Amino acid sequence: MDPTAEQAEAVATYGDGVDLVIQAGAGCGKTSTLRLIAQSDRRARIQAVAYNKAAAADLARSFPSNAVCQTGHALAFNPKYLPRLNMPRQTALQAGQALDVMRVLGREHGAPTPHVVADTGSPVPFPTRRIMRLALDTVETWCHSADADITARHLPAVVNLGRAEAREQLAALVLPVARAAWADLEREDGAVRMTHDHYLKMWARSVPRLACDVLMLDEGQDTNDVLYDVIRRQDHAQRVVVGDSAQQIYEWRGARDALARFIKAGAEELLLSQSFRFGPAVASEANAWLYWVGGPLRLRGHDATESLVEDVPDPDAILCRTNAGAMGVVLEALAAGRRTALVGGSGPIKMLAYAARDLQAGKPTDHPELSGFGTWGQLGEYAEEEDGSMRVLVDLVDQHGPDRILGAVDRLVGEDQAELVVSTAHRSKGREWSSVRIHGDFRPPKPDPRSGAVTIRREEARLAYVAVTRARHRLDCEALAWRDTVTAVTD
């Protein structure tokens, strides 16, 4: 197929030697455009950095031999890390015992503190395993950043923690343990299990210089600061950053939009707006969400591809806003006897079910979303008053019970065997199906009680845009019909 006018312009602009940002809408030929650029310059040493292994393999299949396609983690990897990576999985309790949390805190505070207690199984304010869980999450957040030191800004949010004084107490306990955990990770004989994000941070802190003339960054809108900082420093190379700012959906875990940052630094910006995934009907729905997302991009549907926005009673995929919503769809589909797959596997749902079982038994949990609750009753009260997604979880567990949920998800099948694929919208990114239904847990924003204005957060508009653009031919987005009531957007 001949390149489109937009693709030809991208190749020509690359030839000028300037840093280049390519905003590529959903299904708009991003990979083929990168391939055309690589093929146009077979003498340059090209390093392409992809978002995940599958994307790196996809690029490598079509790129010329002068290009190397890897993930950021593959660039950072050193075989010496294998023993730490291959250690048995550790619970927060096991990691805390390996690090000896009580010893760390005794050294930090000079004496045992009344806010720390042993893990007896009773609901307590700050059990050591909870401190360790929060410390590990703090280290993970810091690893996603370009920051030199672990500070309070890297502490995870804890739902239902309460007063500001409690947060200060928690910071005083968690930060010393987080710093001790990182010191342990830097030792070859350390006891805390290493993750891939840990060695990526170590590599970035070494200020590496990549041996390339051209550096391509794929999915630039979801680039963590730690990787962006490495790429920013490669000013000996021409940078080509590709992605879709409207699909930035991982800001909540530290990702930021590298496309916008390179544009601000002076890179040339071009658009790919012709989608080859779906026809005009789905493109129109996508553009309605792009209006609220903002930015210059609007999609043109592929005229030769038939697409309909209609009721779809038998979709290939159902996309949910939350893990709790996905749990409900999975249980309903399995009860109906449908062979069902869950994108990303059953791990997140099992973690929620195990946490629910602990809380029902009056035991604390180190689940990151539920660790602020000491009992199931506390979670129920919070869900009733504060949080819609928590209410879905509480209702599902009260109706089915954790053990039934755990038994159900063990009956899930692989996607290649499934009649129905269930996914959260976040995990659906990069995928597509012939027919898609959006689930009802995409809840409408509430009107302002004084002005009546209905405001949507830009992050939610981006997630809805990602969800509706997963469909090739048939899209059921009735669950998002409330979009017509929105009057404003906020960051």
N, C-alpha and C positions, 0 to 999 in steps of 0.2 A: 504494500500500500504506500502510495506517495505521501510524504509528510504534509501536514496541514500548513497553512500560512503561518500560524502561530509557532509551530514546531520549527519551521525554516527560519523564522526570526530568532528563535532561541539559539540555534546553531550559529547563525551569523553573528549574534551579539557575543557569544562565547569566543568566537574568533577574534574579537577585538581585545581579548586578554583582560577584561574587567571582571571583578567579582559580580556574580549573577545570582539573582533570586528568581525562581520560577514558581509562581502560584498556580498549582495544578488542581483543578476541581475534581470531584469524585468521578472516576472512570475516564479521565481526560488524557490518557496516554502519557503519564509521567515516566514510566519505565522505558517506553519506546523513545521518548525524547532524550533521556539520559543516554540511551544506546546510540542514538544518532550523533549526539555530541561526542561521545567516546570514539565512535568510528571516524569522525571527522579529523581526529588528531592522534594518529597511531604512533607518533614518535614521543608523545608526552608520557611521563610516568603518572598514571592516574590511580589515586586511592579513593575508592568509594566506601562510605560508611553508612551501613543500612541499619534500620530500626531493630530487626531481629534476624535470626538465622534463615528463616524462610525467605525474607526479602533479599538478604545477601545472596542466597543461592539463586533466586530469580534473576538478579542483576548479573551474576557471574555466568549464567547460561547464555546470555546474549551479548556480553561485552567482549571487546577484542582482547588479545593476549597481553597488551600493555597495561591493562587495568587489573587491579586487585580489589576484590569486593569482600568486605568483612563488617562485622558489628564492632561497636566501640569496645565491647568486652573482649572480642577476639584480638583486637589490637593490643589490649592491655595484658592479655594472659601470659603467664610464665609457668612452665611445668613445675617449678618449685612449689607452687601453691596447691598442687594436687592432693598431697596428704591432708591438708587442712580442709579442702573442699570435700574430700571423700570421708571425712569423719562421720560417725553415725549422727543422725538428726538429733538435735537437742531440744527438749522442752525448755521453757524459761526457767523452770525449777532446776533442771539439770545444769543449764548454763550458769545459773546463780551459784550452785554448789561448786562448780568447777572454778569459778572466779572467786568464791568465798565472799559473798556480798557483805556479810556481817563484819568481816575483817576489814574490807575496804571502807565501810562507813565508820567503823571504830577508829580507823587511822585518820579519816577525814575530820570527824567531829570530836575526837578525843575521848569519847565515852559512848556507850550504847544510848540510843535515842528512843524515847517513848513512842515515836511514830513508826518504828520498825519492829516487827514481830516475826517469830518463826512461822513457817508454813504448817499450821496445825490442822487445816481444813475448816476452821471457823471463819465466819465473815469478819474481817479485820480491816482497819484503815489502809495500811501500807504493808502487806505481806512481802517478804523478800522476793518471791517469784514475780509479783506484780511490778516491783521496782526493777527487776531484771528485764522483764518484758518491755517496759517503757524505756529502759536504758538501751536495749537493742534497737528499738524503733527510733530512738534519738540518734544513734550512730548511723542507722540507715538513712534518715533524713539528711544528716550532715554529709554523708557520702554522695548524695545527689547534688549537693551544693558545691560552689567553688570556694567556700569559706575555709580559712586556715585553721580555725579552732572550733571546738564543740561548745556551744553556748545555749542559753535558755531559748533562743529563737528556733532551735532545732527540736525542742520538746514536742511530742505529739499532743494534739488536743484530746482531752479526756472528757467524754460526755458525763454529765451529772457529778462532776468533781466538787462543785459547790463554791465556797467562799474563796476570795482572792488569797486569803491567808493559807488555805489548804494548797493552793497552787504553788505558793512560795515554798511551803514545806516540802511539797513533792519535788520541786526543782532542786532544792538543797540535798535531797536524797538521790535523785536520778542522775544528775550531772556528774558527780564523782564516780558513780558506777559506770556510766557511759564512757568516761575518759579512761577508766581502768580497763574496760573491755577493749577499747581501741589499742591501748598499750599492749594488751595481751595479743591482739590480732597481729600486731607488727612483729611479735617474737616468733621465730621459727618453731619453738617448742611450746607455743601457747595452747591453752585448753579450750578456748571458745571456738566454735565451728565457724569457718569462714564462708562468706557468700561471694557471689560474683561482683556485687557492688563494692565490696570491701577492697578487692584487688584493683578494681577500676579507679577507686579513689587514690590508692597508693601510687598507681601509675601516673595519674594526673598530677599528683604532688611532686613527681620527679621532673616536671616540665619537659615532656618529650618533644622532640622535633621529628616530624614524619618525613620519610624519604620519598617525596613526591613533588611533581610539578603542578598537578591539579588535584584538588581535594573536593570530592562531591559528598554532600550530606543529604541523605534521603529522609523523608518524614521530619523535616526540620522544625515543624510546629510543636513537636513533642520531645524536644531535646532538653535533657537536664543541664543545669548550670555547669556541672563538673565536666561534661563532654563539650559543651559550648565553649568553655574557657580554653580547652585544649585546641579546638579548631580556630578560635579567635587568634590564638598565638601563632598560627601557621601562616604568617604574612609573607613567607617566601613563595607560597603556592597561590595559584588562582583558585578561589573558592566558588563552587556552584552549589547553592542551597535550594533544595526542591521540597515542596510539600504543599499544604493547604492550611492557611491560618484559620480558616473556618472549621477545621477538624481538630483544633487544639482542645483535647478533652482530658488531659492528664495533669492539668495545673494543680489539682488537689494533692498530687504526690510529688510535686517539685518540678515538673516539666514547664518549660517556658518556650515562647515562640522565637526560635532563632531566625526565622525569615524576617520578622519585624525588626529584630536587632541588627541584622546585616543591612537591611534597607536604611535604617537610621544611620548606619556607619558609612553609607554612600554607595552600596551595591545597586546595580541596575535591576529593576523589577519588570518582569514580563508575566503574561497570563496565558494559561491553557484553559479554555472555556468550553471546547467542544467535547461533550461526553460521548463515549462509545458504549457505555454500559446500559443505558436506558433511553427511552424515547421522550418526546416532549411532555407527556403528562406527568411523569415522575420528575422531570427537570423543573416543571412549573411548581410542584410542591417543594422541591429543594430550594428554589429561588425565593419562595415565600418565607422560608426560614433564614435564608441568607440576608434578607432585608433586615431582620432583627439582629443577625450576627454583625452586620456592617462590613465595610471593606469593599474593594472594587469588583469582586468576582460575581458574575452571574453565569449560569450554565445554559448551554444550548443542547437540547436533546437530540439523539440520533434519529433522524427521520425514518430510517429503514428498520428501526427496532420498535416493534409494537409494545406499548406500555399502557396500563390502565390503573387509575386510582379508584378502587371500588371495594365492596365487601368481599373478603377472601375467607370463606369458612374453612378451607383446607390448605393453609399455607405450608410452604416448605420450612419456614423459620418464623419463630415468634421472638421478638426482641423486647426485653424488659429494662426498666430503669434501675432496678435494685436486685441484689441477690435474693432477698426475701420474695420479691415478685417472681423471679425465675423458679424459686423453690415451689411456689404455688402452682405454676404452670406445669412443672415436671410432675408433681403429685397428681394433678388432674389428668394429664396425658397418660401416665402409667396406669391410673385407675381405669381409664377407658381402653386399656389394652394396646396402646400405640407404642411401637418401638421408638424410643426417645433418646436423643443425645443432648448433652449439655456442653457447650463450647467452654473449653478450659478445664473440663473435668468436674468431679463432684467435691473437690477439696474445700472451696469456700462454703458450700452448703453444709458439709459435714462439720466444719469448724463452728458454724452457727449452732448446729444441733447439739454438739458436745457442750458448747458454752451454755446453751439453754438448759441442758440436763444438770450441769453443775449448779447453776443458779436456782433451779427448782429444788435441788437438794440442800440449798443454803450454803453452798461452797463458792468461794471467789473464783473468777475466771480471768485469764490473761488475754482473752480475745480483745483485739484492739478497739472494737466498737462497743463492747459490753463491759469492759473492765471497771468502769465507774459505778457499777451496780453490785450490791452485796447479795441481793436476793431477786428471785423472779418477780415478786410483788413490787419491788422498787422499780424494776424495768417496766412493768405494766402501768404503774402510776405515771411514769415519765412519758410512756408512749401515748397514753390517753390525753395528756396535757400538751405535749410538745412536738412530737415527731411522727409524721405520717408513715414513713418507711418502717419505723420501729413498731408501729401499730400493726402493720401487715405481718411482721415476724411474730409478734405476740399472739395474734389471732391464729396463725397457722400452727404454732406450737401448741396452743391451748386446744385446738381442734384435733390435731393428729398425734401430738406427742413426739418427743425427740427420737424415741426408738423406732417408731413407724417411719419417720422421715429418713433415718439412717438406713433402714431396710429397703426403702423405696429407691434411694439413689444408687444402691448396689445393683439395681436392675437396669441401669442405664446402659446403652449400647454405643458403639463407635459411630461417628457421623456417616461413614460409608454404609452402615447397616440401618440407619434410622429412617423412619417415616416422617419424623418431626425433629427439627433442631431447635433447641432453646438456647438463648444467649442473652447476657446483658448487652446493652448498647455499647458499653466500653469495649467488651471483648469481641464485638462484631466488626470492629474497625479493621479494614483491609480485606473483608470478606464480602461475598455477594451471593444471593439466591434468586431463583426465578420468581418466587412469590414470598412476600413478607407481610406479617401482621405486627403492628405496634401494640404492645400490651397496655392495659389500663393503669399500670402503676406510674405512668408519666402523669403526675398529678397537676392539675391546673393551679396557677398561682392565685392567691386569695386577693380580692379587691381591698384597697386601702379603706378602712372603715370611715375615714373622714372625707376623702376626695373621691372615692370610688375608682381611682386609677388602678389598673391591673398591670403590674410590672413584672417582667421576666428577667432573670439574670442571664447575661450573655452566655455564660457557661452552659446553661440549660438549652439555649437556642442552638448552640454548636452541637450539643449531644443529639438533639432532635434532628438536625441536619445530617449528622452521621447516620442515624437510624433510618431515615427515609431513603437515603441514597444507597442502601444495601440491596434494594429490589431492582431486578432487571425488567420484569414484565408486568407483575401485578403487585400493587401496594395497597394495603388496608391500613389507613392512618386515622381512622375515626376516633381513636383514643387521643389524638392530638387536635381535634376539632376546636378545642378551646383557644387555639392560637388566634382565632378571629376576635377574641375578646381582649387581647393584649393591647395596651395603649402606650407602653414605654418599656425601655430596656435599661438595665443597670449593670455595671461591672461588679 
